[in-house]
Amino acid sequence: MPIDQKQSIQPLFQPFTLNNLTLSNRIVMAPMTRSFSPNGVPGADVAAYYRRRAENGVALIVTEGAVIDHPAATGDPNIPHMHGEAALSGWAHVVKEVHAAGGKIVSQLWHVGIIRRTRSEPNLEAASISPSGIDLMGEKAGEPMTESEIADVIKAYADGAANAKRLGFDGIELHGGHGYLIDQFFWEKTNHRKDRYGGNFVERTRFAVEIIEACREAVGPDFPIILRFSQWKIGSYDAKLAKSPEELAQFLAPLVEAGVDAFDCSSRHFWEPEFFGSELNLAGWTRKLTGKPTITVGSVGLESEPFDQKEEHEMIDKLLERLEREEFDLAAIGRALLADPAWAVKIREGRDRELIPYTADRLKDLM
């Protein structure tokens, strides 16, 4: 039996408006690193990759992380840049293709911080940076960033935001999750600073706040700014920035005041409750506490192994139920959209028996 016929798919296919951005439905393509941009330049194949999802019913595409103009922003020469004439020209073509297919697209701006190995390409001489010179394992791995270095990175984010708007993107997303640079400031394990960028729960948000404020100044009042954040980190899936709704409210308040329009709330499994005593997930709690629109993400559309269609249908039904009761506003689909660019249109047309399942061994070939 396909997706429960008693469960209407309409919640997933209602329009949604964020600032001056109107989406035809609630389906978002989640940002996924692909490393298909040699020398940081997204080519025609990358444009075709994003267009393919847009013309198959995805309302909003969040690009893979595009790195800001800082020498230690990435350790992979095939990660796309959001700076430099060639890369920006490539992104302009991506935007044109997605818009021609009827989709909307926002650029995710990224700096990986201490996760980058020192002496990595494309800038072998650049030292990796972090708030306290501490890696995600809690080990010393460098020197703390100076306030001058912090100011340079903030400016690079603002420049990236300005580039995205000039190219015709429909908004930006700041990657503040998964243990990357912004998240390294958020997390007490990697931020031991005693100055205004650390020291307590709220002060650890200051780096992100100043980035948001600088980006807002660069793009104006109506251009959407989305912030992705997560509790979990790479290699630390049980990590918690906030251990209670009260702590989460304290964490989110400065970010809202700085100018975030929506939150992309990254969980490993969207159906899992965030705190004891409530069924709300991270996106649900964030929406409840801030009143801001939220995107849920975390294994949406993924089946069990071996493929179990009954379980797959149950997961989609749970997503629809939560959307219908407005726990969150949008749903980001990741690996399921890699496997099947037509995922959205097949769900809309009741053709879920035709969905192509995702398998990890095909990841490098999926475009």
Summary of the structure (lengths in Angstrom):
residues: 367
radius of gyration: 19.6
end to end distance: 29.4
largest distance: 59.9
contacts: 1296
relative contact order: 0.13
helix: 38%
strand: 16%
